[in-house]
Amino acid sequence: TNICFDADVDQGSLHKALDLAQLAGFELDREASSATLSGGEIQRVALARALYRLFTSQQKLLLLDEPTSQLDSLNSSRVIQGLRELVESGIEIVAISHSAQLIEQADQVVRIEH
């Protein structure tokens, strides 16, 4: 998992992204590989990276694929609440998910059946 950021890190955006991804205070060794992280940690790092890019690019759309699938229920609830706050601030989120908890918070649900 690539967890690197640009050399010129916007600290405010980085802290906001880490907080929303439930990684505030998370210590990560610069030499760490994804093999040393749990599935939930990898997922939260990927979410933080996506959020950081969203915040620094001033985009208004976030695409997520199963954003809570590897998270425990507590972290799922916290991440979903953070995503809800993003929506309320004007960010559009399109998420693909099997999570009933996430689907319950959606403003609109499209079901695809095969």
C-alpha positions in Angstrom: 0.0 0.0 0.0 1.4 3.4 -1.0 1.0 5.7 1.9 3.4 8.4 0.8 2.3 12.0 0.4 4.0 14.8 -1.6 6.9 16.6 -0.1 4.9 19.8 0.4 2.2 18.4 2.8 -0.6 20.6 3.8 -0.7 19.9 7.5 -4.2 21.1 8.1 -5.6 18.9 5.3 -3.5 16.0 6.4 -4.7 16.2 10.0 -8.3 16.6 8.9 -8.0 13.5 6.6 -6.3 11.4 9.3 -9.0 12.4 11.9 -11.9 11.5 9.5 -10.3 8.2 8.7 -9.9 7.4 12.4 -6.1 7.6 12.2 -5.5 10.6 14.5 -2.6 9.7 16.7 -1.8 6.6 14.5 1.9 6.0 14.5 3.3 4.6 11.3 7.0 3.8 10.8 8.2 5.3 7.6 9.8 2.0 6.7 6.6 0.0 7.4 5.1 -2.1 4.6 1.5 -3.0 4.2 2.3 -6.5 5.4 2.7 -5.1 8.9 -0.7 -3.4 8.9 -4.1 -5.0 9.6 -6.8 -4.9 6.9 -8.6 -2.2 8.7 -5.5 -0.1 9.1 -4.7 -0.4 5.4 -8.3 0.6 4.5 -8.1 3.6 6.8 -4.8 4.7 5.4 -6.2 4.4 1.8 -9.2 6.5 3.0 -7.0 9.1 4.6 -5.0 9.4 1.3 -8.2 9.8 -0.7 -9.5 12.4 1.7 -6.2 14.3 1.7 -6.3 14.5 -2.1 -9.9 15.6 -1.9 -9.2 18.4 0.6 -6.1 19.7 -1.2 -7.6 19.6 -4.7 -10.8 21.4 -3.8 -12.8 18.7 -5.6 -16.4 18.1 -4.6 -16.7 14.4 -5.4 -15.4 11.4 -3.5 -15.7 7.9 -5.0 -15.4 5.0 -2.5 -15.4 1.2 -3.0 -16.4 -0.7 0.1 -15.0 2.0 2.5 -15.9 0.2 5.7 -15.6 -3.5 4.7 -12.5 -4.1 6.8 -13.4 -2.0 9.7 -14.8 -3.0 13.1 -18.2 -1.7 14.0 -16.9 1.2 16.1 -14.5 2.5 13.4 -17.2 1.9 10.7 -19.6 4.1 12.7 -17.0 6.8 13.2 -16.0 6.8 9.5 -19.6 6.9 8.3 -20.3 9.8 10.6 -17.3 11.6 9.1 -18.5 10.9 5.6 -22.0 12.2 6.6 -20.4 15.4 7.8 -18.6 15.7 4.4 -21.9 15.4 2.6 -23.4 18.0 4.8 -20.5 20.3 3.9 -21.2 20.0 0.2 -19.1 17.0 -0.9 -20.8 14.5 -3.1 -20.0 10.9 -2.2 -20.6 7.9 -4.4 -19.9 4.6 -2.5 -20.2 1.0 -3.5 -21.0 -1.0 -0.4 -22.7 -4.1 1.0 -22.7 -2.4 4.5 -26.2 -2.0 5.8 -24.9 0.6 8.2 -23.5 2.7 5.4 -26.6 2.2 3.2 -28.8 3.4 6.0 -27.0 6.7 6.0 -27.2 7.2 2.2 -29.4 9.9 0.8 -30.0 7.8 -2.3 -29.5 4.1 -2.9 -29.2 2.3 -6.2 -29.4 -1.5 -6.0 -27.8 -3.5 -8.8 -29.0 -7.1 -9.0 -27.8 -9.7 -11.4 
